[in-house]
Structure formats: C-alpha cells, structure tokens
C-alpha cells in the first residue's frame, strides 16, 4: 500500500478502474468492510482520510474529532487498500469551491441537529470525486441520509460514478460500529443497545402502526437514552412511510451520556420480538 499526500500519485493508477472509499479517519471494522468490498470490485482501491471542516458547525467538535493515523494505516493496509491518500486542505479547497446544497432532505432529521452538515458533506465528496475520478465509491448504510444525498447528487450532476451501499456493520451485541463508541463506558454501552433493540423490534412488526409503537416504546423503556428523533421513512424520498410504502426504513438518533449516536434498519415485517 502506498501512502500519499499528493493527488498526483492517484494519476499513476488512473489507467484502470478505481474503487474509492472516502473517510474522515479513525478507521474501524466498518471502514475495513468497505475496503474489502472495494477490493472485490477491482485491484485499485483508494482510501482517503480527510477531516472535512465544512461539515462541522461547532469548532469544538472539529477539534476533538478522533485522529488515529497509525491505526488508519494498519487497518487500510490489512483490508486491501492500494493507496491511502491523506490530502491537505489546500488540495481539497485550493480556492473558492462551489458549495453543493443538500436541499430540502438535507434540512430534516440529521439536518435539523447539524446545520449545514450535509452541504459540507456533499461539497467535499464532489471535490474528492473530481480528484480521484473513481468508477465506484462505497459508503456505509449506517449514515443512511448521507448515502441518500450522495446518490441523489451523483444522479443530478451526471457524475457517472456507481455508488455502492454497504450494510451497517455491528458489534456482536448489535451496536452499530462507530468511532464514537470508544467514548461509551460499560454502563453507557448497555444503555446504547436500546437503539438496535428498538430497530429490531420495529422491523419484526407486520404493519406501520405496530412498527412505530415498537420503536417508540422500546426507546422509551431506557431512561438513559435521550432521543433526537425516531421515524420510519420511505427510502425513496424520506417521506413518512405508510403500509403501502415499498421500502421502509427506521431512523433513530439520540444521546447516551453526552455521546450522540445514530442508527437505522430496513423494516422487513417479520414476526417476533427482540425483547
């Protein structure tokens, strides 16, 4: 694996197709899964690590975002990356860069709690795409709203990149893998498990009313969890789902002892209960 801070190094492999995994570092098994799947698509896998200042509305959050460069190198190499690209901010934002608007969907759910976040995400992803020129780009379903908006941007701008969604990677106890999980102590972690439990219970209901009831009641059963939102949406447009919705997905976000966590799950309508 080559480690580079120069976009010129990417041109050396541009003769073939590139699978691209953009990250903000603090790599974990979820990222490794993306990299391994990218390697199945082609031999050239570029992984970027760039903490994007445009998607932080709080300078303190940007400052405390975890940086683990040595771990990032080890995980990327072990998972099969060809190039680990560590671009400088001046390379990503050399001058005035066109800001990409996330539109109405970027202003709901996560957008309510993180003003301008998705505008910053789309702007940096577009810049990364322009520089890497990948054939494929892989994103985890854990950040489902982000995934939706990136897919929408690629279609609307005609970028010709195939976006590959990768299902959420979970710990053995069901908690969605996240760089924020390291901030949870043992008690906090047990509280956080209410999220995956609520999603699982909702997914096993057979109609929308029971799905919402299972989601709300399970989340409310854990006093240590303070929810920001919990909703069941139509995956195709982010409107609230109905029984007639073809593809439903539950979204949950909330706080456990000062740590904000998000998760989601497709609603499959199976029988049973995960309590």
C-alpha positions in Angstrom: 0.0 0.0 0.0 1.3 3.5 -0.9 0.7 6.4 1.5 0.5 9.7 -0.2 -0.5 13.4 0.4 -0.4 14.2 -3.3 -3.2 13.8 -5.8 -0.6 13.4 -8.5 0.0 9.9 -7.1 -3.5 8.9 -7.9 -2.9 9.6 -11.6 -0.3 6.8 -11.6 -3.1 4.3 -11.3 -5.7 6.1 -13.3 -5.3 3.9 -16.4 -7.5 1.3 -14.7 -10.8 1.5 -12.8 -10.7 2.8 -9.2 -12.8 1.8 -6.3 -12.9 4.7 -3.8 -13.6 4.7 0.0 -13.7 8.3 1.4 -13.3 8.5 5.1 -12.6 11.0 7.9 -10.1 8.6 9.5 -10.5 6.9 12.9 -10.9 3.7 10.9 -12.6 0.7 12.4 -14.1 -2.6 11.2 -16.9 -0.7 9.4 -14.4 1.0 7.2 -12.4 -2.2 6.8 -15.6 -3.9 5.4 -16.0 -1.1 2.9 -12.3 -1.5 1.8 -12.6 -5.3 1.5 -15.7 -5.0 -0.6 -14.0 -2.4 -2.8 -11.1 -4.8 -3.4 -13.6 -7.3 -4.7 -14.6 -4.8 -7.4 -11.1 -4.1 -8.7 -7.4 -4.1 -7.9 -7.1 -0.4 -7.4 -8.6 0.8 -4.1 -8.1 4.4 -2.9 -8.9 5.2 0.7 -8.9 8.9 1.6 -8.6 10.3 5.1 -9.7 13.9 5.4 -11.4 15.6 8.3 -13.6 18.0 6.5 -14.1 21.3 8.3 -17.1 22.3 6.2 -19.4 19.6 7.8 -18.8 20.8 11.4 -20.9 23.7 12.7 -19.1 23.6 16.1 -15.3 24.3 16.1 -15.0 22.3 19.3 -16.5 19.2 17.6 -13.9 19.6 14.8 -11.1 19.9 17.3 -12.0 16.8 19.2 -12.7 14.6 16.2 -10.5 11.5 16.7 -7.3 11.3 14.7 -5.6 7.8 14.7 -3.2 7.9 11.8 -1.2 4.8 12.7 -4.4 2.7 13.2 -5.7 4.1 9.9 -2.6 2.9 8.1 -2.7 -0.6 9.7 -6.5 -1.1 9.0 -6.3 0.2 5.4 -3.4 -1.9 4.5 -4.7 -5.1 6.1 -8.1 -4.6 4.4 -6.5 -4.3 1.0 -6.2 -0.6 0.1 -3.9 0.3 -2.8 -3.4 3.9 -1.8 -4.1 5.6 1.5 -4.5 9.3 0.4 -4.0 11.9 3.1 -4.8 15.1 1.3 -4.0 18.6 2.6 -6.9 21.1 3.0 -5.2 23.3 0.3 -5.5 20.5 -2.2 -9.2 19.8 -1.5 -10.1 23.5 -1.2 -7.4 25.4 -3.3 -9.6 28.5 -3.7 -13.3 29.3 -4.0 -15.1 26.0 -4.3 -18.7 25.6 -5.4 -20.8 24.8 -2.5 -23.2 21.9 -3.1 -26.6 22.3 -1.5 -28.3 19.3 0.1 -31.7 20.8 -0.5 -34.8 20.0 1.5 -33.9 16.5 2.5 -30.6 17.8 3.9 -32.5 20.0 6.3 -34.5 17.2 8.0 -33.6 14.6 10.6 -29.8 14.9 10.9 -30.0 18.3 9.1 -32.1 19.7 12.0 -29.5 19.0 14.5 -26.4 19.7 12.4 -26.9 22.9 10.5 -25.1 22.9 7.1 -23.7 19.5 7.7 -24.9 17.8 4.5 -23.9 20.8 2.4 -20.4 20.3 3.7 -20.5 16.6 3.1 -21.7 16.9 -0.5 -19.2 19.7 -1.2 -16.2 17.6 -0.1 -17.5 14.4 -1.7 -17.8 16.2 -5.0 -14.3 17.6 -4.7 -12.9 14.1 -3.8 -14.7 12.6 -6.7 -13.3 15.2 -9.1 -9.8 14.4 -7.9 -9.9 10.6 -7.6 -12.3 10.0 -10.6 -13.4 6.6 -9.4 -15.6 4.2 -11.2 -17.1 3.0 -7.9 -17.5 4.7 -4.5 -18.5 2.8 -1.4 -20.5 4.2 1.6 -22.0 2.6 4.6 -25.7 2.4 5.2 -25.2 3.5 8.8 -25.2 7.1 7.6 -28.3 6.5 5.5 -29.3 10.1 5.0 -25.8 10.9 3.8 -25.8 7.9 1.5 -29.2 9.0 0.0 -28.0 12.6 -0.6 -24.7 11.4 -2.2 -26.7 9.1 -4.5 -29.0 12.0 -5.4 -26.1 14.3 -6.1 -24.4 11.8 -8.4 -27.6 11.3 -10.4 -28.4 15.0 -10.6 -24.9 16.1 -11.7 -24.5 13.1 -14.0 -21.1 12.1 -12.5 -21.2 8.6 -13.9 -20.0 7.0 -10.6 -21.6 3.9 -9.2 -22.4 4.3 -5.5 -22.2 1.0 -3.7 -24.2 0.9 -0.4 -22.7 -1.4 2.2 -25.0 -2.7 5.1 -24.2 -1.4 8.6 -21.6 -3.4 10.4 -22.5 -4.2 14.0 -20.7 -5.4 17.1 -21.7 -8.9 18.4 -24.2 -7.3 20.8 -25.9 -5.4 18.0 -24.5 -1.9 18.5 -23.7 -0.3 15.2 -19.9 0.2 14.9 -18.9 3.8 15.2 -15.8 5.8 16.1 -17.9 7.3 18.9 -18.4 4.0 20.6 -15.0 4.3 22.3 -16.5 7.2 24.3 -19.0 4.9 25.9 -18.2 3.3 29.2 -19.6 -0.1 30.1 -22.9 1.3 31.6 -23.3 3.7 28.7 -22.9 0.9 26.2 -25.7 -1.1 27.8 -27.9 1.9 27.5 -26.9 2.4 23.9 -28.1 -1.1 23.0 -31.7 0.1 23.3 -31.2 1.6 19.8 -30.6 -1.6 17.9 -33.1 -3.4 20.1 -35.8 -0.8 19.2 -34.9 -1.1 15.5 -35.1 -4.9 15.6 -38.4 -4.9 17.4 -39.8 -2.5 14.9 -38.5 -4.5 11.9 -40.4 -7.5 13.2 -43.8 -5.9 13.2 -46.2 -6.5 10.3 -47.7 -3.1 9.9 -46.6 0.5 10.2 -48.6 1.3 13.3 -47.0 -1.6 15.2 -43.6 -0.7 13.8 -43.9 2.8 15.2 -45.3 1.6 18.5 -42.4 -0.9 18.9 -39.9 1.7 18.0 -41.2 4.3 20.4 -42.0 2.0 23.4 -38.6 0.3 23.2 -36.7 3.6 23.1 -38.8 5.0 26.0 -38.0 1.9 28.1 -34.4 3.1 28.6 -34.3 6.2 30.8 -30.6 6.8 30.0 -31.3 7.4 26.3 -32.4 10.8 25.2 -33.7 10.7 21.6 -33.4 13.4 19.0 -35.7 11.6 16.6 -37.2 8.2 15.7 -39.1 7.8 12.4 -40.0 5.3 9.8 -39.5 6.6 6.3 -39.9 5.8 2.7 -36.3 5.0 1.5 -37.1 6.5 -1.9 -37.9 10.0 -0.8 -37.6 10.3 3.0 -41.3 10.9 3.5 -43.0 9.2 6.4 -43.8 5.6 5.4 -47.2 4.0 5.2 -48.3 0.4 4.9 -48.2 0.8 1.2 -44.6 2.0 1.1 -42.4 -0.5 -0.8 -39.2 0.0 1.1 -39.4 1.3 4.7 -36.5 2.2 7.0 -36.5 3.3 10.6 -34.1 6.1 11.6 -33.0 6.8 15.2 -30.7 9.3 16.7 -30.1 10.3 20.3 -27.7 10.8 23.2 -26.2 8.5 25.8 -24.3 10.4 28.5 -23.1 13.1 26.1 -22.4 10.8 23.2 -24.6 11.2 20.1 -25.4 8.0 18.2 -27.3 7.3 15.0 -28.6 4.1 13.5 -31.1 2.7 11.1 -32.6 -0.5 9.8 -34.8 -1.7 7.0 -38.3 -2.7 8.1 -38.8 -6.2 6.9 -42.1 -7.0 8.5 -41.1 -10.3 10.2 -42.9 -11.9 13.2 -41.4 -12.0 16.6 -40.0 -9.8 19.4 -36.4 -9.0 20.3 -37.0 -8.0 23.9 
